[in-house]
Amino acid sequence: MHVRNTIADWRDRRRAFAGQSIGFVPTMGALHRGHASLVERCRRENQVVVVSIFVNPSQFNDPKDLDRYPRTLDRDLRLLEELGADEVIMPSAAEMYPNGYCYRIEPDSDDAVLEGAFRPGFFQGVLTIVLKLLNLAGADRAYFGEKDYQQLIVVTKMVREFFVPTQIVACPTMREESGLAMSSRNLLLSTEARQKAAGLFQALTTAASPAEARAFLEAQGFTVEYVEERWGRRLAAGFLDGIRLIDNVPLAETGAR
């Protein structure tokens, strides 16, 4: 496995893969079993596996949230090597934004719901960095988890709109035994909060309606931002002990009648 810290180094290496199928897994590090499942699928479906680790500052509307985002680089690299990744791109913010955040992708007005409503500038930051990374990777396929379902939708739309020749592959959410969706932010939860956090999945799957799910979550101590049904899914976001958690499930797997 090779680690590339500069764009110039990666571009030189990228030329060696001409004629080979390339799969790409973009991450912000703090890797867990969910990320591992993306890399494993990428390994099965491509000749070359490329993973990026970049904590993207432009998608954080709260500087404190950026500062406390978990970083476990040594562990991440060991895991990626075990999983058979070939290349890891780890550029600095100065490399990815050499002129600052002066050009950005503006999401469609239809995306200003759920995450787009509660996280101002989030999708601008996500779409801008994903487009940059896809251009650098030049991959045949890029793998995204369904946990961030709205993000998956807007990235897919952006790729189509800009004729990016990379297939976006959606991968199922990986869960802990409790049902809690695996997330890097789970590392920030206390043991007690982690047990309560499983209530998010419980509310999504058992409640008869979004209103019932919200009431259940609030009774469990969540500060709920939204519980809504869109795109054939029931989606929710809220804070538990100051940590923001999101999740979603297909409507067919809910208690809706």
C-alpha positions in Angstrom: 0.0 0.0 0.0 1.3 3.4 -0.9 0.3 6.7 0.8 0.3 9.9 -1.3 0.4 13.2 0.6 0.5 15.5 -2.3 -1.6 15.9 -5.4 1.5 15.9 -7.7 2.7 12.6 -6.2 -0.7 11.0 -6.7 -1.0 12.3 -10.3 2.4 10.7 -11.1 1.2 7.4 -9.6 -2.2 7.6 -11.3 -0.6 7.3 -14.7 0.6 3.8 -13.9 -3.0 2.5 -13.7 -4.0 3.2 -17.3 -6.1 0.4 -18.6 -7.0 -1.0 -15.2 -10.3 -0.6 -13.4 -10.1 1.7 -10.5 -12.4 1.8 -7.5 -12.5 4.8 -5.1 -13.6 5.1 -1.4 -13.6 8.7 -0.1 -13.5 9.0 3.7 -12.7 11.4 6.4 -10.8 8.8 8.4 -11.8 7.5 11.9 -12.5 4.3 9.9 -14.9 1.6 11.2 -16.6 -1.6 10.0 -18.9 0.5 7.7 -15.9 1.9 5.8 -14.3 -1.5 5.7 -17.4 -2.9 4.0 -17.0 -0.2 1.3 -13.3 -1.1 0.8 -14.0 -4.8 0.7 -16.7 -4.3 -2.0 -14.3 -2.0 -3.9 -11.6 -4.7 -3.7 -14.0 -7.3 -5.2 -15.1 -5.2 -8.1 -11.9 -3.4 -9.2 -8.3 -4.1 -10.0 -7.0 -1.0 -8.1 -8.4 0.2 -4.8 -7.9 3.9 -3.9 -9.0 5.4 -0.6 -8.8 9.0 0.4 -8.6 10.3 4.0 -9.4 14.0 4.2 -11.3 15.8 6.9 -13.0 18.4 4.8 -13.2 21.8 6.6 -15.6 23.3 4.1 -18.5 21.0 5.2 -18.4 21.9 8.9 -20.5 24.9 9.7 -19.3 24.7 13.4 -15.5 25.1 13.9 -15.8 23.3 17.2 -17.3 20.3 15.4 -14.4 20.2 13.0 -11.9 20.4 15.9 -13.4 17.5 17.7 -13.9 15.2 14.7 -12.1 12.0 15.6 -8.8 11.4 14.0 -7.2 7.9 14.2 -4.7 8.0 11.3 -2.3 5.2 12.4 -5.2 2.8 13.1 -6.8 3.8 9.8 -3.7 3.0 7.7 -3.3 -0.4 9.4 -6.9 -1.3 8.7 -6.6 -0.2 5.0 -3.5 -2.3 4.5 -5.2 -5.3 6.0 -8.2 -4.8 3.7 -5.9 -4.7 0.6 -6.1 -1.1 -0.4 -3.5 -0.2 -3.0 -3.3 3.6 -2.7 -4.2 6.1 0.0 -4.6 9.8 -0.9 -4.0 12.0 2.2 -3.7 15.6 1.0 -3.6 18.6 3.3 -6.3 21.3 3.2 -3.8 23.6 1.5 -3.4 21.0 -1.2 -7.1 20.6 -1.7 -7.9 24.3 -1.5 -4.8 26.1 -2.8 -6.7 29.3 -3.4 -8.9 29.0 -0.3 -12.6 28.1 -0.7 -13.1 30.5 -3.6 -15.0 28.2 -6.0 -17.7 25.9 -4.8 -20.6 23.8 -6.1 -24.0 25.2 -5.3 -26.7 22.5 -4.5 -30.1 22.6 -6.1 -32.8 24.4 -4.1 -34.6 21.1 -3.8 -31.7 19.9 -1.6 -32.4 22.6 1.1 -34.3 20.1 3.2 -33.3 17.9 6.1 -29.4 18.0 6.1 -29.5 21.0 3.7 -31.8 22.9 6.1 -30.1 22.1 9.4 -26.5 22.3 8.2 -26.0 25.5 6.3 -23.2 25.2 3.7 -22.9 21.4 4.3 -23.8 20.3 0.8 -21.7 23.1 -0.8 -18.7 21.7 1.0 -19.6 18.0 0.3 -20.2 18.5 -3.4 -17.1 20.7 -3.9 -14.8 18.2 -2.2 -16.3 15.2 -3.8 -16.0 16.7 -7.3 -12.3 17.5 -6.6 -11.6 14.0 -5.3 -13.5 12.3 -8.2 -11.5 14.4 -10.7 -8.2 13.4 -8.9 -9.1 9.7 -8.5 -10.3 9.2 -12.1 -12.1 6.1 -10.9 -14.5 3.8 -12.7 -16.6 3.5 -9.5 -16.9 5.3 -6.2 -18.4 3.8 -3.1 -20.8 5.6 -0.7 -22.7 4.3 2.3 -26.5 4.7 2.5 -26.3 6.0 6.1 -25.8 9.4 4.7 -28.7 8.9 2.3 -29.4 12.5 1.3 -25.7 13.0 0.7 -25.8 9.9 -1.6 -28.6 11.5 -3.6 -27.1 14.9 -4.1 -23.7 13.4 -5.0 -25.3 11.1 -7.6 -27.2 14.1 -9.1 -24.0 16.2 -9.2 -22.0 13.5 -11.0 -24.7 13.2 -13.6 -25.0 17.0 -14.0 -21.3 17.4 -14.6 -20.8 14.3 -16.8 -18.3 12.8 -14.3 -17.5 9.3 -15.8 -17.6 7.6 -12.4 -20.3 5.3 -11.3 -21.6 6.1 -7.8 -22.2 2.8 -6.0 -24.6 2.8 -3.0 -23.7 0.4 -0.2 -25.9 -0.7 2.7 -25.5 0.8 6.2 -23.5 -1.3 8.6 -24.9 -1.6 12.1 -23.7 -2.6 15.5 -25.6 -5.5 17.3 -27.8 -2.9 19.0 -28.9 -1.5 15.6 -26.9 1.7 15.9 -25.6 2.7 12.5 -21.8 2.7 12.5 -20.4 6.2 12.4 -17.1 7.9 13.1 -19.0 10.1 15.5 -19.9 7.2 17.7 -16.3 7.4 19.1 -17.4 10.6 20.8 -20.2 9.0 22.7 -19.9 8.0 26.3 -20.7 4.3 27.1 -24.1 5.3 28.4 -24.9 7.6 25.5 -23.9 4.8 23.0 -26.4 2.5 24.6 -29.1 5.2 24.3 -28.1 6.0 20.7 -29.5 2.6 19.6 -32.9 4.1 20.2 -32.5 6.0 17.0 -32.8 2.8 14.9 -35.5 1.5 17.2 -37.6 4.6 16.7 -37.1 4.5 12.9 -38.1 0.9 12.6 -40.9 0.5 15.1 -42.8 3.8 15.2 -46.1 4.0 13.3 -45.3 7.6 12.1 -42.6 10.2 12.1 -44.4 12.0 14.9 -44.4 8.9 17.1 -40.7 8.4 16.3 -39.9 11.9 17.3 -41.8 11.6 20.6 -40.0 8.3 21.4 -36.6 9.9 20.7 -37.3 13.0 22.8 -38.4 10.7 25.7 -35.0 9.0 25.4 -33.1 12.3 25.7 -32.5 13.2 22.1 -32.8 16.7 20.8 -34.5 16.0 17.6 -33.9 18.0 14.4 -36.1 16.1 12.1 -37.9 12.8 11.5 -39.3 12.7 7.9 -40.3 10.3 5.2 -38.8 11.0 1.7 -37.3 9.0 -1.2 -39.0 5.9 0.1 -37.1 6.2 3.4 -37.7 7.3 7.0 -34.8 9.6 8.0 -33.9 11.2 11.3 -31.3 13.4 12.8 -30.7 14.6 16.4 -28.3 15.3 19.2 -27.5 13.0 22.1 -25.1 14.4 24.7 -24.1 17.0 22.2 -23.2 14.5 19.5 -25.1 14.7 16.2 -26.4 11.4 14.9 -28.3 10.6 11.7 -29.9 7.4 10.4 -32.5 6.2 7.9 -34.2 3.0 6.9 -36.4 2.0 3.9 -40.1 2.6 4.6 -40.8 -1.1 4.1 -38.8 -1.8 7.2 -40.7 0.7 9.5 -43.8 0.3 11.6 -45.7 2.6 9.3 -49.2 1.4 8.5 
